[in-house]
């Protein structure tokens, strides 16, 4: 009987007939994942211009804020104002010109703008009495982000009325720190 079955199969196959099993549908599931690294930085895009300290005035600068998460900004003044290396010869003179520092940063997606203004004397190491003070909580973006946003930086001063400034060059180093908010 086995030989007859084998012969019949050979005859069917040889005559152009073939027997195949039905094809079943197959499903393949692919999961795509990825990560965007946390990033927060500040890049100067323009320096403060030369200040005319013979009159009240303002100088401006710009920086690009690039933070893809909520952040906080602080500032530190190395000298507490624009300072001359020459000591004041008497109480009628001063070698320190205090200023106000203002920072304004737009938030993404129409989230408004965050801004603060602090006296240079409030930006010295250890100070915490202004929003940007180095030992304070800092200027917070809340839940906002700022990706490639142009920040405005301003330093404005008013000449003293009771003392005169010592002749010469004045300077300060203002350090702005930006970090991810905890």
C-alpha positions in Angstrom: 0.0 0.0 0.0 2.8 2.3 0.7 4.3 1.9 -2.7 1.0 2.7 -4.4 0.7 5.9 -2.4 4.2 7.0 -3.2 3.7 6.3 -6.9 0.4 8.3 -6.9 2.3 11.2 -5.2 5.0 11.1 -7.8 2.5 11.0 -10.6 0.6 14.0 -9.2 3.7 16.0 -8.7 5.1 15.1 -12.1 1.9 16.2 -13.9 2.2 19.8 -12.8 0.2 19.6 -9.6 1.6 20.6 -6.3 0.3 20.5 -2.8 1.3 23.4 -0.4 0.2 24.4 3.0 -1.7 27.7 3.4 0.5 30.7 4.3 -0.3 32.2 7.7 -0.1 36.0 8.3 2.8 37.1 10.5 3.0 40.2 12.8 6.2 41.9 13.8 6.1 44.6 16.5 9.0 47.1 16.7 9.3 49.5 19.6 11.3 52.7 19.0 12.9 54.5 21.9 15.2 57.4 22.3 16.5 60.0 24.7 17.1 63.7 24.4 19.9 64.8 26.8 19.2 67.5 29.3 20.9 70.7 28.3 21.2 74.1 29.8 23.7 76.8 28.8 24.3 80.5 28.2 26.5 81.9 25.4 27.5 85.6 25.1 26.5 87.0 21.7 27.6 90.5 22.5 29.8 92.2 25.1 28.9 95.3 27.1 30.0 98.4 25.3 32.3 101.1 26.6 30.6 103.1 29.3 30.8 106.9 29.5 31.0 107.3 33.3 30.9 111.1 33.1 27.1 110.9 33.0 24.3 108.7 34.0 24.0 105.9 31.5 23.3 102.3 30.5 25.2 99.7 28.5 23.7 96.6 27.0 24.8 93.1 26.0 23.1 90.0 24.7 23.4 86.3 25.4 21.7 83.2 24.0 20.0 80.9 26.5 19.7 77.3 25.5 17.9 75.2 28.1 15.5 72.4 27.3 14.4 72.0 30.9 13.4 74.4 33.7 16.3 76.5 35.0 17.6 79.1 37.4 19.9 82.1 36.8 22.2 83.8 39.3 24.8 86.6 39.0 27.9 87.5 40.9 29.7 90.9 40.9 33.4 90.5 41.7 33.7 94.1 43.0 30.2 95.1 44.0 30.2 97.8 41.3 32.4 99.5 38.8 35.7 100.0 40.7 38.8 102.0 40.1 42.1 100.6 41.5 43.1 104.1 42.8 42.1 104.7 46.4 39.8 107.7 47.1 42.1 110.6 48.3 39.4 111.9 50.7 35.8 111.4 51.7 34.8 113.8 48.9 35.7 111.1 46.4 34.8 107.5 45.6 36.5 104.8 43.6 33.3 102.7 43.4 30.3 103.3 41.2 27.3 101.1 42.0 25.1 100.0 39.2 21.9 98.0 38.6 22.1 94.8 36.6 19.0 93.7 34.7 18.4 90.4 32.9 15.4 89.5 30.8 14.9 86.0 29.1 12.0 85.0 26.9 10.4 81.6 27.5 9.4 79.2 24.8 5.9 78.8 23.3 4.6 82.2 24.3 5.4 81.5 28.0 6.3 85.2 28.6 9.5 86.6 29.9 11.4 86.2 33.1 13.3 89.2 34.4 15.0 90.7 37.4 17.0 93.8 38.3 19.5 93.9 41.2 21.9 96.4 42.6 25.6 95.5 42.1 26.1 95.5 45.8 23.5 92.7 46.1 25.5 90.6 43.7 28.7 90.1 45.7 29.6 86.6 47.0 27.4 85.6 49.9 24.6 88.1 49.2 21.1 86.7 49.1 18.9 89.9 49.1 18.0 90.0 45.4 16.5 87.4 43.0 19.8 87.1 41.1 22.1 87.2 44.2 24.7 84.4 44.3 23.5 82.9 47.6 19.8 83.4 46.9 17.3 81.1 45.2 18.0 82.7 41.8 15.7 83.8 38.9 13.6 80.8 38.1 12.1 79.9 34.7 9.2 78.2 36.6 8.2 75.3 34.4 9.3 77.1 31.3 12.2 76.4 28.9 14.3 78.7 26.7 15.8 77.1 23.6 17.9 79.5 21.5 16.3 82.5 23.1 18.0 85.9 23.1 18.5 87.3 26.6 18.9 91.0 27.2 21.5 92.2 29.8 21.7 95.8 31.0 23.9 97.7 33.4 22.7 101.1 34.4 24.2 103.6 36.7 23.5 107.0 38.3 26.5 109.2 39.2 26.8 110.0 42.9 25.6 113.4 44.0 27.5 113.7 47.3 30.9 112.5 46.2 33.0 112.7 43.0 34.5 109.7 41.2 38.3 109.3 41.2 39.7 109.8 37.7 40.7 106.7 35.8 39.4 103.4 34.5 36.6 101.5 36.3 35.7 97.8 35.9 33.9 94.9 37.3 33.6 91.2 36.4 30.0 90.1 36.3 29.5 86.3 36.2 26.2 84.9 35.2 25.4 81.3 36.1 22.6 79.2 34.6 21.7 75.7 35.8 19.0 73.2 35.7 16.4 73.8 38.3 16.1 71.1 41.0 
